[in-house]
Amino acid sequence: MKVAALFWLGAIALVGAGVTQPPPARSQNAVKVDVVAVHAFSENRGARVFDKDLQDLKEALSDLEYDTFRRLSATTLRAALNQEATYEINSRYKICVKPLSREPSGQVRLNVRVEMKTGAARAKPINAITTTLLIGPEKKLKLRGLKLDNGELVVVLMLRG
C-alpha cells in the first residue's frame, strides 16, 4: 500500500512539474513586429495632415518632405527565429520579415525584404528593398523609396516586446 501511494504521489508531482515548465524554445524566440504602411504625398497644404490612425507615428514621419500622410494598412507579424512572415501591403507591394537573432541588449536582427509586383500578371516580383537591420524594442524604423501614385510608400516597423 505504501509503495502504491508513493508511486501515485510521484506521478502527480511529475504531472504538476510538466504543467509549470517553460514553453518550448521556439515560442520563446518568437518575434512580433508591427508593420504600418503609409502613403506619403504632397498636396501643397500649408500644414501637414496625418490620418487619425497615424498620430503615434508623427515623430517618425516628421523628417519627410511630404505634407499628407495616409495609412494604407497595418498588421503585426509574428515569426520564430529564422522563420519568415509575410504581409501583402497592397496589390503591388509585399513585406517579408525574418528574425535572425536576439541580441543581449534586447534588440533583434531582422532580414527585411519588400517585394514589388511587375506589370505582367505571372511575372516574378522583384526585390525593391532587401536589408538586414537591428531594431530595439518599441523603436520605430522606416523603409522608404518605394513609388506609390503621386508620392511614396513608407513602411514603418516597430519591434514589440
DOVOTI-949928 format. One line per field, with one value per atom (N, C-alpha, C): x, y, z; residue number from 0; atom name; residue in three letters. Coordinates in steps of 0.1 Angstrom, whole numbers, plus 5000, padded with zeros to 4 digits. Atoms other than C-alpha are relative to their C-alpha. Layout:
N
xx (X,...)
yy (Y,...)
zz (Z,...)
resi (NUM,...)
name (CA,...)
resn (ALA,...)
This chain:
161
xx (5008,5000,5009,4991,5028,5007,4993,5046,4990,5009,5014,4997,5002,5008,5012,4988,5044,5000,5000,5040,4991,5010,5009,5004,4994,5025,5010,4989,5055,4994,5007,5032,4994,5007,5012,5011,4990,5044,5006,4995,5057,4990,5010,5025,4999,5000,5024,5012,4988,5060,4999,5002,5051,4992,5009,5024,5008,4994,5048,5013,4988,5076,4999,5001,5085,4996,5004,5072,5012,4989,5094,5008,4991,5124,4994,5005,5107,4991,5009,5079,5007,4992,5104,5007,4992,5122,4991,5010,5090,5002,4999,5093,4988,5011,5065,5004,4996,5069,4987,5012,5042,5005,4997,5041,4988,5010,5023,5005,4997,5022,4993,5005,5018,5002,4999,5011,5004,4996,5031,5000,5000,5025,4997,5002,5022,4988,5012,4990,5002,4997,5007,4991,5007,4990,5009,4992,5001,5005,4996,5003,5000,5000,5010,4987,5013,4979,5003,4998,4981,4987,5012,4953,5000,5001,4940,5007,4994,4954,5016,4985,4990,5005,4996,4991,5013,4989,5016,5013,4989,5039,5004,4997,5040,5015,4986,5075,5009,4992,5088,4999,5003,5074,5004,4998,5084,5011,4989,5116,4997,5004,5098,4995,5004,5092,4986,5014,5056,4991,5009,5026,4987,5012,4999,5004,4996,5002,4987,5012,4975,5004,4997,4976,4993,5005,4972,4995,5003,4973,5009,4992,4987,4998,5001,4994,5011,4989,5015,5005,4994,5038,5006,4994,5049,5008,4992,5077,5011,4990,5101,5014,4986,5139,5001,4997,5149,4987,5013,5112,4995,5004,5098,4985,5014,5065,4998,5002,5049,4986,5012,5022,4998,5004,5005,4996,5003,5007,4989,5011,4986,5002,5000,4981,5014,4987,5017,5012,4989,5039,4997,5001,5045,5013,4989,5068,5003,4995,5088,5010,4992,5103,5005,4994,5127,5009,4991,5141,5012,4988,5177,5006,4994,5188,4994,5003,5180,5013,4988,5208,4999,5002,5216,4994,5005,5206,4985,5015,5170,4997,5002,5175,4998,5002,5165,5006,4995,5184,4990,5010,5159,5005,4998,5162,4986,5012,5136,5001,5001,5125,4986,5012,5099,5000,5001,5088,4990,5008,5072,4996,5005,5050,5003,4997,5059,4987,5012,5035,4993,5006,5029,4994,5007,5004,5008,4993,5026,5015,4986,5059,5004,4994,5081,5002,4998,5081,5015,4986,5113,5002,4997,5130,5003,4998,5125,5009,4992,5142,5004,4995,5164,5011,4991,5182,5000,5000,5193,5002,4999,5187,4999,5000,5190,4990,5011,5159,4998,5002,5153,4985,5014,5120,4994,5008,5094,5006,4994,5117,4994,5006,5103,5011,4991,5122,4992,5008,5111,5008,4995,5117,4993,5006,5112,5007,4994,5120,4991,5008,5091,4989,5010,5070,4986,5014,5033,4991,5009,5008,5008,4993,5018,5010,4991,5041,5008,4991,5058,4994,5004,5051,5011,4991,5067,4995,5003,5068,5007,4995,5072,4999,4999,5084,5002,4997,5083,5000,4999,5095,4992,5008,5070,5007,4995,5083,5014)
yy (4988,5000,5013,4989,5024,5002,4999,5016,5006,4994,5024,5014,4986,5056,5009,4993,5067,5002,5000,5058,5011,4990,5080,5014,4987,5109,5004,4997,5107,5004,4997,5106,5013,4987,5136,5011,4990,5155,5002,4999,5147,5008,4994,5158,5015,4986,5190,5008,4993,5198,5002,4998,5193,5013,4989,5220,5013,4988,5246,5002,4999,5240,5012,4989,5270,4995,5004,5269,4996,5004,5253,5012,4990,5273,5008,4994,5280,5012,4989,5301,5011,4990,5319,5009,4992,5331,5007,4993,5344,5015,4985,5380,5006,4993,5404,5014,4988,5433,5007,4992,5460,5005,4995,5470,5010,4990,5502,5006,4994,5512,5013,4986,5549,5005,4993,5567,5015,4986,5600,5007,4992,5627,5014,4986,5664,5005,4994,5684,5016,4985,5719,5006,4995,5723,5010,4991,5750,4993,5008,5724,4986,5015,5687,4994,5007,5664,4985,5014,5630,4993,5007,5604,4998,5002,5599,4988,5012,5564,5001,4999,5578,5010,4990,5601,4995,5006,5577,5000,5000,5579,5014,4986,5617,5003,4998,5619,4993,5008,5591,5005,4995,5607,5014,4985,5643,5005,4995,5644,4998,5002,5635,5014,4988,5663,5002,5000,5655,5007,4993,5673,4992,5008,5645,4985,5013,5611,4992,5008,5584,4986,5014,5549,4992,5010,5522,4988,5012,5492,4998,5003,5478,4986,5014,5444,4998,5004,5427,4986,5012,5400,4993,5008,5371,4989,5010,5348,4995,5005,5325,5003,4997,5330,4991,5007,5320,4996,5003,5318,5013,4988,5343,5002,4996,5361,5010,4991,5380,5007,4992,5406,5008,4992,5420,5014,4986,5458,5005,4997,5464,4991,5008,5450,4999,5000,5459,4996,5003,5455,4990,5010,5427,5001,5000,5428,4986,5012,5398,5002,4997,5398,4986,5012,5371,5004,4998,5374,4991,5008,5362,4997,5002,5367,5010,4991,5382,5004,4996,5403,5002,4999,5405,5014,4987,5442,5001,5000,5432,5003,4998,5442,4987,5011,5419,5003,4999,5414,4994,5004,5412,5001,4999,5404,5005,4995,5425,5002,4999,5424,5005,4995,5444,4996,5005,5427,5009,4991,5447,4991,5007,5431,5008,4993,5440,4999,4999,5446,4988,5012,5411,4992,5006,5391,4988,5012,5359,5003,4997,5377,4999,5002,5370,5014,4987,5400,5003,4997,5419,5005,4995,5428,5015,4985,5466,5004,4997,5466,4987,5011,5440,5005,4994,5448,4991,5006,5434,5012,4989,5457,4995,5003,5458,5010,4991,5472,4997,5001,5478,5000,5000,5472,5014,4988,5499,5011,4990,5517,5000,4999,5529,5001,5000,5523,5001,4999,5533,4996,5004,5519,5009,4991,5543,4999,5000,5550,4992,5008,5530,5009,4992,5548,4995,5004,5549,5012,4990,5570,5013,4987,5607,5003,4998,5601,4987,5011,5573,4991,5010,5542,5000,5000,5545,4988,5011,5513,5002,4998,5518,4987,5012,5489,5003,4998,5486,4986,5013,5457,5001,5001,5446,4991,5009,5433,4996)
zz (5000,5000,5000,4999,5009,4986,5013,4976,4990,5009,4956,5002,4996,4975,4995,5005,4968,4985,5014,4932,4995,5004,4928,5004,4996,4947,4990,5009,4924,4986,5013,4893,5000,4999,4905,5000,5000,4912,4986,5013,4877,4990,5009,4860,5004,4996,4881,4995,5004,4872,4985,5014,4835,4997,5003,4837,5002,4997,4851,4991,5008,4826,4990,5010,4803,4986,5013,4768,4992,5008,4741,4995,5004,4729,4988,5012,4696,5003,4997,4712,5008,4992,4735,4990,5010,4703,4991,5009,4686,5001,5000,4675,4994,5005,4669,4995,5007,4645,4995,5006,4639,4987,5014,4602,4997,5004,4592,4986,5014,4555,4999,5001,4549,4986,5013,4516,5004,4997,4519,4986,5012,4493,5003,4998,4488,4992,5005,4482,5001,4998,4487,5011,4989,4520,5008,4991,4545,5012,4988,4573,4996,5002,4575,5005,4996,4577,5001,4997,4593,5002,4997,4593,5015,4986,4628,5005,4997,4628,5001,5000,4624,5010,4990,4654,5008,4993,4671,4992,5009,4640,4996,5004,4636,5001,4998,4650,4991,5009,4629,4986,5013,4598,4998,5001,4606,4991,5008,4586,4985,5014,4553,4994,5007,4528,4996,5005,4522,5010,4991,4537,5003,4998,4536,5002,4996,4553,5003,4999,4549,5003,4997,4565,4989,5010,4538,5007,4993,4561,5011,4988,4593,5005,4994,4609,5010,4991,4635,4994,5005,4620,5012,4989,4643,4993,5006,4634,5010,4992,4652,4993,5006,4647,4987,5013,4611,4993,5007,4600,4994,5007,4575,5002,5000,4579,4990,5010,4551,5001,5000,4546,4987,5012,4515,5004,4997,4519,4992,5009,4489,4987,5012,4454,4993,5006,4444,5009,4991,4475,5010,4989,4500,5008,4991,4530,5006,4995,4542,5011,4988,4577,5006,4995,4590,5012,4988,4626,4999,5000,4626,5013,4987,4662,5010,4989,4695,5007,4994,4709,5015,4985,4747,5004,4997,4746,4998,5003,4736,4986,5014,4700,4992,5009,4672,4986,5014,4639,4991,5009,4611,4986,5015,4574,4995,5005,4557,4985,5014,4521,4996,5006,4502,4986,5014,4470,4993,5008,4442,4988,5012,4415,4988,5012,4380,4991,5009,4351,4996,5005,4339,5012,4990,4359,5006,4995,4362,5002,4999,4363,5015,4986,4394,5005,4994,4418,5001,4998,4422,5014,4986,4455,4999,5000,4458,5011,4989,4492,5006,4992,4508,5009,4990,4540,5013,4986,4574,5009,4991,4603,5014,4985,4641,5006,4994,4659,5014,4985,4696,5003,4996,4714,5001,5000,4709,4991,5009,4684,4986,5013,4651,4989,5011,4619,4987,5012,4584,4988,5013,4550,4989,5009,4521,4986,5014,4484,4991,5009,4470,4994,5007,4444,5003,4999,4450,4996,5006,4429,4999,5001,4433,5012,4988,4463,5002,4996,4482,5010,4990,4502,5011,4989,4536,5009,4992,4557,5014,4986,4595,5007,4993,4615,5015,4986,4653,5007,4993,4674,5013,4988,4701,5010,4989,4734,4998)
resi (0,0,0,1,1,1,2,2,2,3,3,3,4,4,4,5,5,5,6,6,6,7,7,7,8,8,8,9,9,9,10,10,10,11,11,11,12,12,12,13,13,13,14,14,14,15,15,15,16,16,16,17,17,17,18,18,18,19,19,19,20,20,20,21,21,21,22,22,22,23,23,23,24,24,24,25,25,25,26,26,26,27,27,27,28,28,28,29,29,29,30,30,30,31,31,31,32,32,32,33,33,33,34,34,34,35,35,35,36,36,36,37,37,37,38,38,38,39,39,39,40,40,40,41,41,41,42,42,42,43,43,43,44,44,44,45,45,45,46,46,46,47,47,47,48,48,48,49,49,49,50,50,50,51,51,51,52,52,52,53,53,53,54,54,54,55,55,55,56,56,56,57,57,57,58,58,58,59,59,59,60,60,60,61,61,61,62,62,62,63,63,63,64,64,64,65,65,65,66,66,66,67,67,67,68,68,68,69,69,69,70,70,70,71,71,71,72,72,72,73,73,73,74,74,74,75,75,75,76,76,76,77,77,77,78,78,78,79,79,79,80,80,80,81,81,81,82,82,82,83,83,83,84,84,84,85,85,85,86,86,86,87,87,87,88,88,88,89,89,89,90,90,90,91,91,91,92,92,92,93,93,93,94,94,94,95,95,95,96,96,96,97,97,97,98,98,98,99,99,99,100,100,100,101,101,101,102,102,102,103,103,103,104,104,104,105,105,105,106,106,106,107,107,107,108,108,108,109,109,109,110,110,110,111,111,111,112,112,112,113,113,113,114,114,114,115,115,115,116,116,116,117,117,117,118,118,118,119,119,119,120,120,120,121,121,121,122,122,122,123,123,123,124,124,124,125,125,125,126,126,126,127,127,127,128,128,128,129,129,129,130,130,130,131,131,131,132,132,132,133,133,133,134,134,134,135,135,135,136,136,136,137,137,137,138,138,138,139,139,139,140,140,140,141,141,141,142,142,142,143,143,143,144,144,144,145,145,145,146,146,146,147,147,147,148,148,148,149,149,149,150,150,150,151,151,151,152,152,152,153,153,153,154,154,154,155,155,155,156,156,156,157,157,157,158,158,158,159,159,159,160,160,160)
name (N,CA,C,N,CA,C,N,CA,C,N,CA,C,N,CA,C,N,CA,C,N,CA,C,N,CA,C,N,CA,C,N,CA,C,N,CA,C,N,CA,C,N,CA,C,N,CA,C,N,CA,C,N,CA,C,N,CA,C,N,CA,C,N,CA,C,N,CA,C,N,CA,C,N,CA,C,N,CA,C,N,CA,C,N,CA,C,N,CA,C,N,CA,C,N,CA,C,N,CA,C,N,CA,C,N,CA,C,N,CA,C,N,CA,C,N,CA,C,N,CA,C,N,CA,C,N,CA,C,N,CA,C,N,CA,C,N,CA,C,N,CA,C,N,CA,C,N,CA,C,N,CA,C,N,CA,C,N,CA,C,N,CA,C,N,CA,C,N,CA,C,N,CA,C,N,CA,C,N,CA,C,N,CA,C,N,CA,C,N,CA,C,N,CA,C,N,CA,C,N,CA,C,N,CA,C,N,CA,C,N,CA,C,N,CA,C,N,CA,C,N,CA,C,N,CA,C,N,CA,C,N,CA,C,N,CA,C,N,CA,C,N,CA,C,N,CA,C,N,CA,C,N,CA,C,N,CA,C,N,CA,C,N,CA,C,N,CA,C,N,CA,C,N,CA,C,N,CA,C,N,CA,C,N,CA,C,N,CA,C,N,CA,C,N,CA,C,N,CA,C,N,CA,C,N,CA,C,N,CA,C,N,CA,C,N,CA,C,N,CA,C,N,CA,C,N,CA,C,N,CA,C,N,CA,C,N,CA,C,N,CA,C,N,CA,C,N,CA,C,N,CA,C,N,CA,C,N,CA,C,N,CA,C,N,CA,C,N,CA,C,N,CA,C,N,CA,C,N,CA,C,N,CA,C,N,CA,C,N,CA,C,N,CA,C,N,CA,C,N,CA,C,N,CA,C,N,CA,C,N,CA,C,N,CA,C,N,CA,C,N,CA,C,N,CA,C,N,CA,C,N,CA,C,N,CA,C,N,CA,C,N,CA,C,N,CA,C,N,CA,C,N,CA,C,N,CA,C,N,CA,C,N,CA,C,N,CA,C,N,CA,C,N,CA,C,N,CA,C,N,CA,C,N,CA,C,N,CA,C,N,CA,C,N,CA,C,N,CA,C,N,CA,C,N,CA,C,N,CA,C,N,CA,C,N,CA,C,N,CA,C,N,CA,C,N,CA,C,N,CA,C,N,CA,C,N,CA,C,N,CA,C,N,CA,C,N,CA,C,N,CA,C,N,CA,C,N,CA,C,N,CA,C)
resn (MET,MET,MET,LYS,LYS,LYS,VAL,VAL,VAL,ALA,ALA,ALA,ALA,ALA,ALA,LEU,LEU,LEU,PHE,PHE,PHE,TRP,TRP,TRP,LEU,LEU,LEU,GLY,GLY,GLY,ALA,ALA,ALA,ILE,ILE,ILE,ALA,ALA,ALA,LEU,LEU,LEU,VAL,VAL,VAL,GLY,GLY,GLY,ALA,ALA,ALA,GLY,GLY,GLY,VAL,VAL,VAL,THR,THR,THR,GLN,GLN,GLN,PRO,PRO,PRO,PRO,PRO,PRO,PRO,PRO,PRO,ALA,ALA,ALA,ARG,ARG,ARG,SER,SER,SER,GLN,GLN,GLN,ASN,ASN,ASN,ALA,ALA,ALA,VAL,VAL,VAL,LYS,LYS,LYS,VAL,VAL,VAL,ASP,ASP,ASP,VAL,VAL,VAL,VAL,VAL,VAL,ALA,ALA,ALA,VAL,VAL,VAL,HIS,HIS,HIS,ALA,ALA,ALA,PHE,PHE,PHE,SER,SER,SER,GLU,GLU,GLU,ASN,ASN,ASN,ARG,ARG,ARG,GLY,GLY,GLY,ALA,ALA,ALA,ARG,ARG,ARG,VAL,VAL,VAL,PHE,PHE,PHE,ASP,ASP,ASP,LYS,LYS,LYS,ASP,ASP,ASP,LEU,LEU,LEU,GLN,GLN,GLN,ASP,ASP,ASP,LEU,LEU,LEU,LYS,LYS,LYS,GLU,GLU,GLU,ALA,ALA,ALA,LEU,LEU,LEU,SER,SER,SER,ASP,ASP,ASP,LEU,LEU,LEU,GLU,GLU,GLU,TYR,TYR,TYR,ASP,ASP,ASP,THR,THR,THR,PHE,PHE,PHE,ARG,ARG,ARG,ARG,ARG,ARG,LEU,LEU,LEU,SER,SER,SER,ALA,ALA,ALA,THR,THR,THR,THR,THR,THR,LEU,LEU,LEU,ARG,ARG,ARG,ALA,ALA,ALA,ALA,ALA,ALA,LEU,LEU,LEU,ASN,ASN,ASN,GLN,GLN,GLN,GLU,GLU,GLU,ALA,ALA,ALA,THR,THR,THR,TYR,TYR,TYR,GLU,GLU,GLU,ILE,ILE,ILE,ASN,ASN,ASN,SER,SER,SER,ARG,ARG,ARG,TYR,TYR,TYR,LYS,LYS,LYS,ILE,ILE,ILE,CYS,CYS,CYS,VAL,VAL,VAL,LYS,LYS,LYS,PRO,PRO,PRO,LEU,LEU,LEU,SER,SER,SER,ARG,ARG,ARG,GLU,GLU,GLU,PRO,PRO,PRO,SER,SER,SER,GLY,GLY,GLY,GLN,GLN,GLN,VAL,VAL,VAL,ARG,ARG,ARG,LEU,LEU,LEU,ASN,ASN,ASN,VAL,VAL,VAL,ARG,ARG,ARG,VAL,VAL,VAL,GLU,GLU,GLU,MET,MET,MET,LYS,LYS,LYS,THR,THR,THR,GLY,GLY,GLY,ALA,ALA,ALA,ALA,ALA,ALA,ARG,ARG,ARG,ALA,ALA,ALA,LYS,LYS,LYS,PRO,PRO,PRO,ILE,ILE,ILE,ASN,ASN,ASN,ALA,ALA,ALA,ILE,ILE,ILE,THR,THR,THR,THR,THR,THR,THR,THR,THR,LEU,LEU,LEU,LEU,LEU,LEU,ILE,ILE,ILE,GLY,GLY,GLY,PRO,PRO,PRO,GLU,GLU,GLU,LYS,LYS,LYS,LYS,LYS,LYS,LEU,LEU,LEU,LYS,LYS,LYS,LEU,LEU,LEU,ARG,ARG,ARG,GLY,GLY,GLY,LEU,LEU,LEU,LYS,LYS,LYS,LEU,LEU,LEU,ASP,ASP,ASP,ASN,ASN,ASN,GLY,GLY,GLY,GLU,GLU,GLU,LEU,LEU,LEU,VAL,VAL,VAL,VAL,VAL,VAL,VAL,VAL,VAL,LEU,LEU,LEU,MET,MET,MET,LEU,LEU,LEU,ARG,ARG,ARG,GLY,GLY,GLY)
